[in-house]
């Protein structure tokens, strides 16, 4: 895996943690991963194992497939992630101009309008 994919996963992980309104320490405790290691993952310094990805997915209420695809740098060309999450949702989650509360509100509105009942 190239370094840019590892860094992209770290950025994605950080945005999901912030969207879940968890501190690094809280996510570390929930996922049973050491705080320093989690910090290194978010900074793109390490590629996580499948076990760590599964633990993080559970702690963040995400599908393991979504997190695994992110870790592997898989980009779905048809606008839908492996678990059925649209590019729109991914864009909302990654928008640095929105607060976590605004992201959560937009995701709820988007899902209510598209019939997507999945919550993160």
Biopython code that builds the backbone (N, CA, C, O; Angstrom):
import numpy as np
from Bio.PDB.StructureBuilder import StructureBuilder

atoms = [
    (1, "UNK", "N", (0.852, -1.170, 0.000)),
    (1, "UNK", "CA", (0.000, 0.000, 0.000)),
    (1, "UNK", "C", (0.897, 1.232, 0.000)),
    (1, "UNK", "O", (1.873, 1.291, 0.748)),
    (2, "UNK", "N", (0.566, 2.227, -0.846)),
    (2, "UNK", "CA", (1.380, 3.428, -0.878)),
    (2, "UNK", "C", (1.051, 4.350, 0.296)),
    (2, "UNK", "O", (-0.004, 4.238, 0.919)),
    (3, "UNK", "N", (1.969, 5.251, 0.577)),
    (3, "UNK", "CA", (1.844, 6.119, 1.745)),
    (3, "UNK", "C", (0.601, 7.015, 1.665)),
    (3, "UNK", "O", (-0.014, 7.308, 2.690)),
    (4, "UNK", "N", (0.229, 7.449, 0.456)),
    (4, "UNK", "CA", (-0.936, 8.325, 0.340)),
    (4, "UNK", "C", (-2.222, 7.599, 0.748)),
    (4, "UNK", "O", (-3.127, 8.221, 1.303)),
    (5, "UNK", "N", (-2.313, 6.303, 0.483)),
    (5, "UNK", "CA", (-3.492, 5.537, 0.895)),
    (5, "UNK", "C", (-3.534, 5.385, 2.410)),
    (5, "UNK", "O", (-4.611, 5.425, 3.005)),
    (6, "UNK", "N", (-2.376, 5.212, 3.039)),
    (6, "UNK", "CA", (-2.303, 5.098, 4.491)),
    (6, "UNK", "C", (-2.703, 6.429, 5.123)),
    (6, "UNK", "O", (-3.432, 6.455, 6.115)),
    (7, "UNK", "N", (-2.231, 7.523, 4.554)),
    (7, "UNK", "CA", (-2.594, 8.849, 5.052)),
    (7, "UNK", "C", (-4.074, 9.136, 4.843)),
    (7, "UNK", "O", (-4.726, 9.719, 5.709)),
    (8, "UNK", "N", (-4.608, 8.725, 3.685)),
    (8, "UNK", "CA", (-6.036, 8.929, 3.414)),
    (8, "UNK", "C", (-6.884, 8.158, 4.417)),
    (8, "UNK", "O", (-7.910, 8.657, 4.879)),
    (9, "UNK", "N", (-6.455, 6.938, 4.754)),
    (9, "UNK", "CA", (-7.186, 6.172, 5.758)),
    (9, "UNK", "C", (-7.133, 6.881, 7.101)),
    (9, "UNK", "O", (-8.143, 6.950, 7.802)),
    (10, "UNK", "N", (-5.975, 7.406, 7.469)),
    (10, "UNK", "CA", (-5.843, 8.138, 8.726)),
    (10, "UNK", "C", (-6.777, 9.336, 8.787)),
    (10, "UNK", "O", (-7.408, 9.592, 9.812)),
    (11, "UNK", "N", (-6.859, 10.063, 7.690)),
    (11, "UNK", "CA", (-7.772, 11.212, 7.630)),
    (11, "UNK", "C", (-9.222, 10.769, 7.740)),
    (11, "UNK", "O", (-10.021, 11.410, 8.423)),
    (12, "UNK", "N", (-9.562, 9.680, 7.073)),
    (12, "UNK", "CA", (-10.921, 9.153, 7.132)),
    (12, "UNK", "C", (-11.254, 8.710, 8.555)),
    (12, "UNK", "O", (-12.334, 9.001, 9.069)),
    (13, "UNK", "N", (-10.324, 8.008, 9.180)),
    (13, "UNK", "CA", (-10.531, 7.533, 10.546)),
    (13, "UNK", "C", (-10.744, 8.711, 11.493)),
    (13, "UNK", "O", (-11.644, 8.680, 12.333)),
    (14, "UNK", "N", (-9.929, 9.737, 11.361)),
    (14, "UNK", "CA", (-10.062, 10.920, 12.208)),
    (14, "UNK", "C", (-11.426, 11.586, 11.994)),
    (14, "UNK", "O", (-12.084, 11.974, 12.960)),
    (15, "UNK", "N", (-11.851, 11.719, 10.739)),
    (15, "UNK", "CA", (-13.144, 12.363, 10.479)),
    (15, "UNK", "C", (-14.299, 11.538, 11.038)),
    (15, "UNK", "O", (-15.278, 12.101, 11.527)),
    (16, "UNK", "N", (-14.197, 10.217, 10.971)),
    (16, "UNK", "CA", (-15.249, 9.370, 11.526)),
    (16, "UNK", "C", (-15.274, 9.461, 13.049)),
    (16, "UNK", "O", (-16.345, 9.464, 13.657)),
    (17, "UNK", "N", (-14.098, 9.535, 13.663)),
    (17, "UNK", "CA", (-14.027, 9.684, 15.123)),
    (17, "UNK", "C", (-14.650, 11.004, 15.553)),
    (17, "UNK", "O", (-15.408, 11.054, 16.522)),
    (18, "UNK", "N", (-14.332, 12.063, 14.838)),
    (18, "UNK", "CA", (-14.883, 13.380, 15.183)),
    (18, "UNK", "C", (-16.378, 13.425, 14.927)),
    (18, "UNK", "O", (-17.124, 14.021, 15.704)),
    (19, "UNK", "N", (-16.823, 12.800, 13.846)),
    (19, "UNK", "CA", (-18.257, 12.745, 13.565)),
    (19, "UNK", "C", (-18.996, 12.001, 14.671)),
    (19, "UNK", "O", (-20.124, 12.351, 15.018)),
    (20, "UNK", "N", (-18.360, 10.983, 15.217)),
    (20, "UNK", "CA", (-18.947, 10.229, 16.331)),
    (20, "UNK", "C", (-18.786, 10.972, 17.659)),
    (20, "UNK", "O", (-19.244, 10.502, 18.701)),
    (21, "UNK", "N", (-18.140, 12.122, 17.612)),
    (21, "UNK", "CA", (-17.918, 12.959, 18.789)),
    (21, "UNK", "C", (-17.173, 12.205, 19.888)),
    (21, "UNK", "O", (-17.542, 12.239, 21.062)),
    (22, "UNK", "N", (-16.117, 11.529, 19.461)),
    (22, "UNK", "CA", (-15.272, 10.786, 20.388)),
    (22, "UNK", "C", (-13.887, 11.403, 20.423)),
    (22, "UNK", "O", (-13.374, 11.855, 19.399)),
    (23, "UNK", "N", (-13.289, 11.422, 21.589)),
    (23, "UNK", "CA", (-11.893, 11.815, 21.682)),
    (23, "UNK", "C", (-11.042, 10.630, 21.253)),
    (23, "UNK", "O", (-11.527, 9.505, 21.131)),
    (24, "UNK", "N", (-9.781, 10.903, 21.030)),
    (24, "UNK", "CA", (-8.859, 9.826, 20.675)),
    (24, "UNK", "C", (-8.836, 8.775, 21.781)),
    (24, "UNK", "O", (-8.851, 7.575, 21.505)),
    (25, "UNK", "N", (-8.798, 9.221, 23.007)),
    (25, "UNK", "CA", (-8.757, 8.297, 24.149)),
    (25, "UNK", "C", (-10.048, 7.471, 24.238)),
    (25, "UNK", "O", (-9.996, 6.274, 24.522)),
    (26, "UNK", "N", (-11.205, 8.105, 23.997)),
    (26, "UNK", "CA", (-12.475, 7.378, 24.060)),
    (26, "UNK", "C", (-12.538, 6.292, 22.988)),
    (26, "UNK", "O", (-12.946, 5.164, 23.266)),
    (27, "UNK", "N", (-12.134, 6.634, 21.759)),
    (27, "UNK", "CA", (-12.134, 5.632, 20.700)),
    (27, "UNK", "C", (-11.122, 4.538, 21.012)),
    (27, "UNK", "O", (-11.383, 3.361, 20.766)),
    (28, "UNK", "N", (-9.992, 4.912, 21.542)),
    (28, "UNK", "CA", (-8.985, 3.941, 21.925)),
    (28, "UNK", "C", (-9.558, 2.927, 22.915)),
    (28, "UNK", "O", (-9.344, 1.723, 22.776)),
    (29, "UNK", "N", (-10.278, 3.421, 23.902)),
    (29, "UNK", "CA", (-10.884, 2.536, 24.899)),
    (29, "UNK", "C", (-11.960, 1.653, 24.274)),
    (29, "UNK", "O", (-12.003, 0.450, 24.534)),
    (30, "UNK", "N", (-12.822, 2.236, 23.460)),
    (30, "UNK", "CA", (-13.909, 1.468, 22.836)),
    (30, "UNK", "C", (-13.383, 0.372, 21.907)),
    (30, "UNK", "O", (-13.911, -0.739, 21.877)),
    (31, "UNK", "N", (-12.341, 0.703, 21.154)),
    (31, "UNK", "CA", (-11.796, -0.241, 20.171)),
    (31, "UNK", "C", (-10.740, -1.161, 20.767)),
    (31, "UNK", "O", (-10.274, -2.089, 20.106)),
    (32, "UNK", "N", (-10.367, -0.908, 22.005)),
    (32, "UNK", "CA", (-9.331, -1.688, 22.677)),
    (32, "UNK", "C", (-8.024, -1.677, 21.874)),
    (32, "UNK", "O", (-7.388, -2.704, 21.639)),
    (33, "UNK", "N", (-7.662, -0.452, 21.469)),
    (33, "UNK", "CA", (-6.422, -0.198, 20.740)),
    (33, "UNK", "C", (-5.683, 0.864, 21.539)),
    (33, "UNK", "O", (-6.311, 1.789, 22.055)),
    (34, "UNK", "N", (-4.381, 0.755, 21.653)),
    (34, "UNK", "CA", (-3.649, 1.729, 22.457)),
    (34, "UNK", "C", (-3.793, 3.132, 21.884)),
    (34, "UNK", "O", (-3.871, 3.325, 20.671)),
    (35, "UNK", "N", (-3.825, 4.097, 22.783)),
    (35, "UNK", "CA", (-3.972, 5.492, 22.387)),
    (35, "UNK", "C", (-2.839, 5.949, 21.451)),
    (35, "UNK", "O", (-3.120, 6.586, 20.436)),
    (36, "UNK", "N", (-1.561, 5.641, 21.764)),
    (36, "UNK", "CA", (-0.482, 6.052, 20.859)),
    (36, "UNK", "C", (-0.610, 5.414, 19.466)),
    (36, "UNK", "O", (-0.348, 6.067, 18.455)),
    (37, "UNK", "N", (-1.012, 4.141, 19.421)),
    (37, "UNK", "CA", (-1.149, 3.463, 18.134)),
    (37, "UNK", "C", (-2.278, 4.098, 17.313)),
    (37, "UNK", "O", (-2.129, 4.314, 16.111)),
    (38, "UNK", "N", (-3.399, 4.392, 17.965)),
    (38, "UNK", "CA", (-4.515, 5.027, 17.272)),
    (38, "UNK", "C", (-4.096, 6.390, 16.723)),
    (38, "UNK", "O", (-4.452, 6.748, 15.600)),
    (39, "UNK", "N", (-3.354, 7.132, 17.502)),
    (39, "UNK", "CA", (-2.841, 8.420, 17.052)),
    (39, "UNK", "C", (-1.956, 8.258, 15.813)),
    (39, "UNK", "O", (-2.033, 9.051, 14.875)),
    (40, "UNK", "N", (-1.124, 7.227, 15.825)),
    (40, "UNK", "CA", (-0.260, 6.969, 14.671)),
    (40, "UNK", "C", (-1.075, 6.573, 13.443)),
    (40, "UNK", "O", (-0.726, 6.942, 12.322)),
    (41, "UNK", "N", (-2.157, 5.825, 13.650)),
    (41, "UNK", "CA", (-3.032, 5.472, 12.525)),
    (41, "UNK", "C", (-3.634, 6.727, 11.915)),
    (41, "UNK", "O", (-3.643, 6.891, 10.695)),
    (42, "UNK", "N", (-4.138, 7.614, 12.773)),
    (42, "UNK", "CA", (-4.762, 8.839, 12.277)),
    (42, "UNK", "C", (-3.772, 9.744, 11.557)),
    (42, "UNK", "O", (-4.158, 10.505, 10.670)),
    (43, "UNK", "N", (-2.523, 9.668, 11.926)),
    (43, "UNK", "CA", (-1.494, 10.485, 11.269)),
    (43, "UNK", "C", (-0.918, 9.792, 10.033)),
    (43, "UNK", "O", (-0.024, 10.332, 9.381)),
    (44, "UNK", "N", (-1.421, 8.606, 9.709)),
    (44, "UNK", "CA", (-0.971, 7.907, 8.512)),
    (44, "UNK", "C", (0.397, 7.291, 8.634)),
    (44, "UNK", "O", (1.109, 7.158, 7.639)),
    (45, "UNK", "N", (0.785, 6.909, 9.848)),
    (45, "UNK", "CA", (2.112, 6.339, 10.062)),
    (45, "UNK", "C", (2.129, 4.816, 10.008)),
    (45, "UNK", "O", (3.189, 4.209, 9.855)),
    (46, "UNK", "N", (0.948, 4.197, 10.134)),
    (46, "UNK", "CA", (0.866, 2.735, 10.125)),
    (46, "UNK", "C", (-0.356, 2.274, 9.343)),
    (46, "UNK", "O", (-1.369, 2.970, 9.266)),
    (47, "UNK", "N", (-0.237, 1.091, 8.772)),
    (47, "UNK", "CA", (-1.366, 0.420, 8.127)),
    (47, "UNK", "C", (-1.952, -0.547, 9.156)),
    (47, "UNK", "O", (-1.236, -1.417, 9.652)),
    (48, "UNK", "N", (-3.238, -0.413, 9.486)),
    (48, "UNK", "CA", (-3.814, -1.259, 10.527)),
    (48, "UNK", "C", (-4.054, -2.693, 10.057)),
    (48, "UNK", "O", (-4.226, -2.960, 8.867)),
    (49, "UNK", "N", (-4.059, -3.597, 11.022)),
    (49, "UNK", "CA", (-4.390, -4.991, 10.728)),
    (49, "UNK", "C", (-5.899, -5.125, 10.569)),
    (49, "UNK", "O", (-6.647, -4.211, 10.914)),
    (50, "UNK", "N", (-6.335, -6.241, 10.056)),
    (50, "UNK", "CA", (-7.767, -6.506, 9.904)),
    (50, "UNK", "C", (-8.445, -6.522, 11.271)),
    (50, "UNK", "O", (-9.567, -6.036, 11.407)),
    (51, "UNK", "N", (-7.781, -7.073, 12.280)),
    (51, "UNK", "CA", (-8.356, -7.106, 13.635)),
    (51, "UNK", "C", (-8.604, -5.698, 14.151)),
    (51, "UNK", "O", (-9.658, -5.422, 14.724)),
    (52, "UNK", "N", (-7.639, -4.807, 13.950)),
    (52, "UNK", "CA", (-7.786, -3.420, 14.401)),
    (52, "UNK", "C", (-8.891, -2.727, 13.617)),
    (52, "UNK", "O", (-9.675, -1.974, 14.194)),
    (53, "UNK", "N", (-8.966, -2.967, 12.326)),
    (53, "UNK", "CA", (-10.014, -2.369, 11.500)),
    (53, "UNK", "C", (-11.392, -2.814, 11.994)),
    (53, "UNK", "O", (-12.308, -1.998, 12.103)),
    (54, "UNK", "N", (-11.539, -4.105, 12.290)),
    (54, "UNK", "CA", (-12.821, -4.607, 12.796)),
    (54, "UNK", "C", (-13.175, -3.967, 14.137)),
    (54, "UNK", "O", (-14.331, -3.615, 14.367)),
    (55, "UNK", "N", (-12.201, -3.816, 15.012)),
    (55, "UNK", "CA", (-12.441, -3.189, 16.318)),
    (55, "UNK", "C", (-12.850, -1.730, 16.158)),
    (55, "UNK", "O", (-13.772, -1.259, 16.825)),
    (56, "UNK", "N", (-12.164, -1.025, 15.278)),
    (56, "UNK", "CA", (-12.493, 0.377, 15.037)),
    (56, "UNK", "C", (-13.874, 0.524, 14.405)),
    (56, "UNK", "O", (-14.636, 1.421, 14.766)),
    (57, "UNK", "N", (-14.191, -0.354, 13.468)),
    (57, "UNK", "CA", (-15.505, -0.299, 12.819)),
    (57, "UNK", "C", (-16.617, -0.497, 13.838)),
    (57, "UNK", "O", (-17.614, 0.224, 13.825)),
    (58, "UNK", "N", (-16.448, -1.460, 14.707)),
    (58, "UNK", "CA", (-17.443, -1.709, 15.753)),
    (58, "UNK", "C", (-17.583, -0.495, 16.658)),
    (58, "UNK", "O", (-18.696, -0.075, 16.974)),
    (59, "UNK", "N", (-16.458, 0.067, 17.075)),
    (59, "UNK", "CA", (-16.476, 1.216, 17.979)),
    (59, "UNK", "C", (-17.103, 2.451, 17.334)),
    (59, "UNK", "O", (-17.720, 3.268, 18.018)),
    (60, "UNK", "N", (-16.940, 2.584, 16.010)),
    (60, "UNK", "CA", (-17.466, 3.751, 15.300)),
    (60, "UNK", "C", (-18.849, 3.505, 14.692)),
    (60, "UNK", "O", (-19.419, 4.388, 14.051)),
    (61, "UNK", "N", (-19.381, 2.295, 14.900)),
    (61, "UNK", "CA", (-20.683, 1.934, 14.345)),
    (61, "UNK", "C", (-20.676, 2.012, 12.814)),
    (61, "UNK", "O", (-21.624, 2.495, 12.195)),
    (62, "UNK", "N", (-19.594, 1.530, 12.229)),
    (62, "UNK", "CA", (-19.453, 1.444, 10.779)),
    (62, "UNK", "C", (-19.345, -0.020, 10.397)),
    (62, "UNK", "O", (-19.026, -0.865, 11.234)),
    (63, "UNK", "N", (-19.609, -0.317, 9.146)),
    (63, "UNK", "CA", (-19.389, -1.700, 8.724)),
    (63, "UNK", "C", (-17.888, -1.922, 8.571)),
    (63, "UNK", "O", (-17.151, -1.026, 8.159)),
    (64, "UNK", "N", (-17.457, -3.112, 8.903)),
    (64, "UNK", "CA", (-16.043, -3.450, 8.753)),
    (64, "UNK", "C", (-15.628, -3.352, 7.291)),
    (64, "UNK", "O", (-14.487, -3.003, 6.989)),
    (65, "UNK", "N", (-16.553, -3.658, 6.384)),
    (65, "UNK", "CA", (-16.252, -3.587, 4.956)),
    (65, "UNK", "C", (-15.914, -2.164, 4.536)),
    (65, "UNK", "O", (-14.991, -1.949, 3.750)),
    (66, "UNK", "N", (-16.656, -1.192, 5.057)),
    (66, "UNK", "CA", (-16.394, 0.207, 4.718)),
    (66, "UNK", "C", (-15.014, 0.615, 5.184)),
    (66, "UNK", "O", (-14.248, 1.214, 4.429)),
    (67, "UNK", "N", (-14.700, 0.297, 6.410)),
    (67, "UNK", "CA", (-13.405, 0.680, 6.958)),
    (67, "UNK", "C", (-12.274, -0.082, 6.269)),
    (67, "UNK", "O", (-11.207, 0.478, 6.020)),
    (68, "UNK", "N", (-12.504, -1.345, 5.965)),
    (68, "UNK", "CA", (-11.498, -2.136, 5.256)),
    (68, "UNK", "C", (-11.251, -1.565, 3.858)),
    (68, "UNK", "O", (-10.106, -1.476, 3.415)),
    (69, "UNK", "N", (-12.319, -1.181, 3.169)),
    (69, "UNK", "CA", (-12.170, -0.587, 1.837)),
    (69, "UNK", "C", (-11.376, 0.713, 1.920)),
    (69, "UNK", "O", (-10.534, 0.985, 1.064)),
    (70, "UNK", "N", (-11.641, 1.507, 2.939)),
    (70, "UNK", "CA", (-10.887, 2.743, 3.131)),
    (70, "UNK", "C", (-9.418, 2.440, 3.394)),
    (70, "UNK", "O", (-8.536, 3.088, 2.830)),
    (71, "UNK", "N", (-9.157, 1.462, 4.244)),
    (71, "UNK", "CA", (-7.777, 1.099, 4.576)),
    (71, "UNK", "C", (-7.035, 0.569, 3.358)),
    (71, "UNK", "O", (-5.831, 0.780, 3.214)),
    (72, "UNK", "N", (-7.758, -0.121, 2.483)),
    (72, "UNK", "CA", (-7.141, -0.695, 1.287)),
    (72, "UNK", "C", (-7.040, 0.310, 0.147)),
    (72, "UNK", "O", (-6.418, 0.036, -0.879)),
    (73, "UNK", "N", (-7.655, 1.472, 0.334)),
    (73, "UNK", "CA", (-7.621, 2.484, -0.716)),
    (73, "UNK", "C", (-8.513, 2.158, -1.887)),
    (73, "UNK", "O", (-8.267, 2.602, -3.008)),
    (74, "UNK", "N", (-9.555, 1.380, -1.631)),
    (74, "UNK", "CA", (-10.483, 1.004, -2.697)),
    (74, "UNK", "C", (-11.453, 2.145, -2.924)),
    (74, "UNK", "O", (-12.079, 2.637, -1.985)),
    (75, "UNK", "N", (-11.576, 2.562, -4.174)),
    (75, "UNK", "CA", (-12.476, 3.651, -4.533)),
    (75, "UNK", "C", (-13.488, 3.110, -5.523)),
    (75, "UNK", "O", (-13.138, 2.771, -6.653)),
    (76, "UNK", "N", (-14.733, 3.028, -5.107)),
    (76, "UNK", "CA", (-15.790, 2.479, -5.950)),
    (76, "UNK", "C", (-16.202, 3.496, -7.007)),
    (76, "UNK", "O", (-16.536, 4.634, -6.676)),
    (77, "UNK", "N", (-16.181, 3.098, -8.262)),
    (77, "UNK", "CA", (-16.448, 4.020, -9.358)),
    (77, "UNK", "C", (-17.921, 4.357, -9.551)),
    (77, "UNK", "O", (-18.220, 5.344, -10.223)),
    (78, "UNK", "N", (-18.844, 3.597, -9.003)),
    (78, "UNK", "CA", (-20.258, 3.867, -9.269)),
    (78, "UNK", "C", (-20.919, 4.752, -8.229)),
    (78, "UNK", "O", (-22.145, 4.865, -8.214)),
    (79, "UNK", "N", (-20.147, 5.380, -7.363)),
    (79, "UNK", "CA", (-20.710, 6.343, -6.439)),
    (79, "UNK", "C", (-21.272, 5.763, -5.160)),
    (79, "UNK", "O", (-21.888, 6.484, -4.375)),
    (80, "UNK", "N", (-21.073, 4.465, -4.931)),
    (80, "UNK", "CA", (-21.568, 3.840, -3.717)),
    (80, "UNK", "C", (-20.457, 2.993, -3.125)),
    (80, "UNK", "O", (-19.824, 2.203, -3.826)),
    (81, "UNK", "N", (-20.225, 3.159, -1.841)),
    (81, "UNK", "CA", (-19.217, 2.365, -1.141)),
    (81, "UNK", "C", (-19.700, 0.932, -0.995)),
    (81, "UNK", "O", (-20.868, 0.654, -1.267)),
    (82, "UNK", "N", (-18.832, 0.007, -0.572)),
    (82, "UNK", "CA", (-19.218, -1.397, -0.462)),
    (82, "UNK", "C", (-20.435, -1.651, 0.431)),
    (82, "UNK", "O", (-21.153, -2.630, 0.225)),
    (83, "UNK", "N", (-20.673, -0.792, 1.408)),
    (83, "UNK", "CA", (-21.823, -1.015, 2.279)),
    (83, "UNK", "C", (-23.050, -0.215, 1.855)),
    (83, "UNK", "O", (-24.023, -0.126, 2.605)),
    (84, "UNK", "N", (-23.010, 0.370, 0.653)),
    (84, "UNK", "CA", (-24.160, 1.098, 0.152)),
    (84, "UNK", "C", (-24.190, 2.572, 0.532)),
    (84, "UNK", "O", (-25.194, 3.241, 0.290)),
    (85, "UNK", "N", (-23.121, 3.094, 1.120)),
    (85, "UNK", "CA", (-23.063, 4.510, 1.473)),
    (85, "UNK", "C", (-22.671, 5.294, 0.232)),
    (85, "UNK", "O", (-21.686, 4.969, -0.431)),
    (86, "UNK", "N", (-23.434, 6.314, -0.076)),
    (86, "UNK", "CA", (-23.192, 7.084, -1.289)),
    (86, "UNK", "C", (-21.996, 8.013, -1.156)),
    (86, "UNK", "O", (-21.524, 8.299, -0.055)),
    (87, "UNK", "N", (-21.519, 8.475, -2.304)),
    (87, "UNK", "CA", (-20.456, 9.464, -2.318)),
    (87, "UNK", "C", (-20.924, 10.748, -1.648)),
    (87, "UNK", "O", (-20.112, 11.480, -1.081)),
    (88, "UNK", "N", (-22.222, 11.031, -1.705)),
    (88, "UNK", "CA", (-22.756, 12.220, -1.049)),
    (88, "UNK", "C", (-22.496, 12.158, 0.450)),
    (88, "UNK", "O", (-22.050, 13.138, 1.046)),
    (89, "UNK", "N", (-22.774, 11.013, 1.057)),
    (89, "UNK", "CA", (-22.527, 10.859, 2.489)),
    (89, "UNK", "C", (-21.045, 10.990, 2.801)),
    (89, "UNK", "O", (-20.672, 11.636, 3.781)),
    (90, "UNK", "N", (-20.209, 10.393, 1.989)),
    (90, "UNK", "CA", (-18.766, 10.481, 2.214)),
    (90, "UNK", "C", (-18.289, 11.929, 2.088)),
    (90, "UNK", "O", (-17.418, 12.367, 2.839)),
    (91, "UNK", "N", (-18.856, 12.656, 1.150)),
    (91, "UNK", "CA", (-18.491, 14.054, 0.967)),
    (91, "UNK", "C", (-18.919, 14.892, 2.157)),
    (91, "UNK", "O", (-18.164, 15.741, 2.630)),
    (92, "UNK", "N", (-20.123, 14.654, 2.640)),
    (92, "UNK", "CA", (-20.590, 15.381, 3.831)),
    (92, "UNK", "C", (-19.643, 15.116, 4.990)),
    (92, "UNK", "O", (-19.240, 16.045, 5.689)),
    (93, "UNK", "N", (-19.286, 13.850, 5.196)),
    (93, "UNK", "CA", (-18.409, 13.486, 6.322)),
    (93, "UNK", "C", (-17.034, 14.138, 6.226)),
    (93, "UNK", "O", (-16.423, 14.453, 7.248)),
    (94, "UNK", "N", (-16.547, 14.339, 5.013)),
    (94, "UNK", "CA", (-15.183, 14.837, 4.849)),
    (94, "UNK", "C", (-15.101, 16.349, 4.693)),
    (94, "UNK", "O", (-13.997, 16.884, 4.592)),
    (95, "UNK", "N", (-16.227, 17.057, 4.669)),
    (95, "UNK", "CA", (-16.224, 18.499, 4.466)),
    (95, "UNK", "C", (-15.700, 19.226, 5.702)),
    (95, "UNK", "O", (-16.334, 19.214, 6.757)),
    (96, "UNK", "N", (-14.540, 19.855, 5.558)),
    (96, "UNK", "CA", (-13.908, 20.549, 6.682)),
    (96, "UNK", "C", (-14.635, 21.835, 7.068)),
    (96, "UNK", "O", (-14.387, 22.381, 8.142)),
    (97, "UNK", "N", (-15.529, 22.327, 6.208)),
    (97, "UNK", "CA", (-16.263, 23.554, 6.501)),
    (97, "UNK", "C", (-17.464, 23.322, 7.411)),
    (97, "UNK", "O", (-18.068, 24.281, 7.891)),
    (98, "UNK", "N", (-17.814, 22.072, 7.652)),
    (98, "UNK", "CA", (-18.972, 21.743, 8.479)),
    (98, "UNK", "C", (-18.533, 21.257, 9.848)),
    (98, "UNK", "O", (-17.533, 20.551, 9.977)),
    (99, "UNK", "N", (-19.295, 21.643, 10.876)),
    (99, "UNK", "CA", (-19.029, 21.114, 12.213)),
    (99, "UNK", "C", (-19.562, 19.683, 12.269)),
    (99, "UNK", "O", (-20.318, 19.265, 11.392)),
    (100, "UNK", "N", (-19.174, 18.944, 13.286)),
    (100, "UNK", "CA", (-19.669, 17.579, 13.452)),
    (100, "UNK", "C", (-21.186, 17.554, 13.582)),
    (100, "UNK", "O", (-21.848, 16.661, 13.052)),
    (101, "UNK", "N", (-21.728, 18.533, 14.286)),
    (101, "UNK", "CA", (-23.181, 18.608, 14.456)),
    (101, "UNK", "C", (-23.867, 18.862, 13.121)),
    (101, "UNK", "O", (-24.904, 18.264, 12.836)),
    (102, "UNK", "N", (-23.297, 19.747, 12.296)),
    (102, "UNK", "CA", (-23.862, 20.032, 10.979)),
    (102, "UNK", "C", (-23.791, 18.796, 10.081)),
    (102, "UNK", "O", (-24.730, 18.505, 9.341)),
    (103, "UNK", "N", (-22.675, 18.075, 10.150)),
    (103, "UNK", "CA", (-22.541, 16.851, 9.357)),
    (103, "UNK", "C", (-23.606, 15.842, 9.747)),
    (103, "UNK", "O", (-24.254, 15.252, 8.882)),
    (104, "UNK", "N", (-23.791, 15.640, 11.055)),
    (104, "UNK", "CA", (-24.792, 14.676, 11.523)),
    (104, "UNK", "C", (-26.189, 15.085, 11.062)),
    (104, "UNK", "O", (-26.977, 14.241, 10.635)),
    (105, "UNK", "N", (-26.494, 16.380, 11.149)),
    (105, "UNK", "CA", (-27.811, 16.863, 10.730)),
    (105, "UNK", "C", (-28.013, 16.672, 9.226)),
    (105, "UNK", "O", (-29.079, 16.231, 8.795)),
    (106, "UNK", "N", (-27.007, 16.996, 8.437)),
    (106, "UNK", "CA", (-27.118, 16.825, 6.986)),
    (106, "UNK", "C", (-27.273, 15.359, 6.596)),
    (106, "UNK", "O", (-28.047, 15.023, 5.701)),
    (107, "UNK", "N", (-26.530, 14.492, 7.276)),
    (107, "UNK", "CA", (-26.645, 13.058, 6.990)),
    (107, "UNK", "C", (-28.053, 12.557, 7.299)),
    (107, "UNK", "O", (-28.603, 11.757, 6.543)),
    (108, "UNK", "N", (-28.634, 13.014, 8.391)),
    (108, "UNK", "CA", (-30.002, 12.605, 8.742)),
    (108, "UNK", "C", (-30.997, 13.090, 7.694)),
    (108, "UNK", "O", (-31.875, 12.337, 7.271)),
    (109, "UNK", "N", (-30.860, 14.347, 7.276)),
    (109, "UNK", "CA", (-31.764, 14.898, 6.258)),
    (109, "UNK", "C", (-31.587, 14.139, 4.949)),
    (109, "UNK", "O", (-32.571, 13.752, 4.318)),
    (110, "UNK", "N", (-30.361, 13.928, 4.545)),
    (110, "UNK", "CA", (-30.085, 13.213, 3.298)),
    (110, "UNK", "C", (-30.697, 11.816, 3.316)),
    (110, "UNK", "O", (-31.349, 11.400, 2.359)),
    (111, "UNK", "N", (-30.478, 11.102, 4.412)),
    (111, "UNK", "CA", (-31.022, 9.738, 4.511)),
    (111, "UNK", "C", (-32.539, 9.741, 4.533)),
    (111, "UNK", "O", (-33.165, 8.843, 3.971)),
    (112, "UNK", "N", (-33.136, 10.726, 5.165)),
    (112, "UNK", "CA", (-34.599, 10.760, 5.209)),
    (112, "UNK", "C", (-35.176, 11.005, 3.830)),
    (112, "UNK", "O", (-36.266, 10.526, 3.518)),
    (113, "UNK", "N", (-34.460, 11.743, 3.006)),
    (113, "UNK", "CA", (-34.942, 12.063, 1.658)),
    (113, "UNK", "C", (-34.648, 10.960, 0.640)),
    (113, "UNK", "O", (-35.345, 10.836, -0.367)),
    (114, "UNK", "N", (-33.617, 10.164, 0.906)),
    (114, "UNK", "CA", (-33.263, 9.107, -0.038)),
    (114, "UNK", "C", (-33.718, 7.743, 0.407)),
    (114, "UNK", "O", (-33.535, 6.759, -0.310)),
    (115, "UNK", "N", (-34.308, 7.669, 1.580)),
    (115, "UNK", "CA", (-34.772, 6.397, 2.084)),
    (115, "UNK", "C", (-33.690, 5.548, 2.703)),
    (115, "UNK", "O", (-33.923, 4.382, 3.019)),
    (116, "UNK", "N", (-32.485, 6.122, 2.885)),
    (116, "UNK", "CA", (-31.385, 5.394, 3.509)),
    (116, "UNK", "C", (-31.490, 5.489, 5.005)),
    (116, "UNK", "O", (-31.212, 6.548, 5.568)),
    (117, "UNK", "N", (-31.877, 4.429, 5.671)),
    (117, "UNK", "CA", (-32.093, 4.462, 7.104)),
    (117, "UNK", "C", (-30.868, 4.162, 7.919)),
    (117, "UNK", "O", (-30.953, 4.088, 9.145)),
    (118, "UNK", "N", (-29.707, 3.982, 7.272)),
    (118, "UNK", "CA", (-28.510, 3.608, 8.003)),
    (118, "UNK", "C", (-28.026, 4.786, 8.826)),
    (118, "UNK", "O", (-27.944, 5.907, 8.324)),
    (119, "UNK", "N", (-27.709, 4.543, 10.070)),
    (119, "UNK", "CA", (-27.148, 5.569, 10.924)),
    (119, "UNK", "C", (-25.718, 5.248, 11.245)),
    (119, "UNK", "O", (-25.334, 4.080, 11.318)),
    (120, "UNK", "N", (-24.920, 6.285, 11.440)),
    (120, "UNK", "CA", (-23.502, 6.106, 11.754)),
    (120, "UNK", "C", (-23.279, 6.418, 13.172)),
    (120, "UNK", "O", (-22.149, 6.332, 13.652)),
]
sb = StructureBuilder()
sb.init_structure("model")
sb.init_model(0)
sb.init_chain("A")
sb.init_seg("    ")
for serial, (resi, resn, name, xyz) in enumerate(atoms, 1):
    if name == "N":
        sb.init_residue(resn, " ", resi, " ")
    sb.init_atom(name, np.array(xyz, "f"), 0.0, 1.0, " ", f" {name:<3s}", serial, name[0])
structure = sb.get_structure()
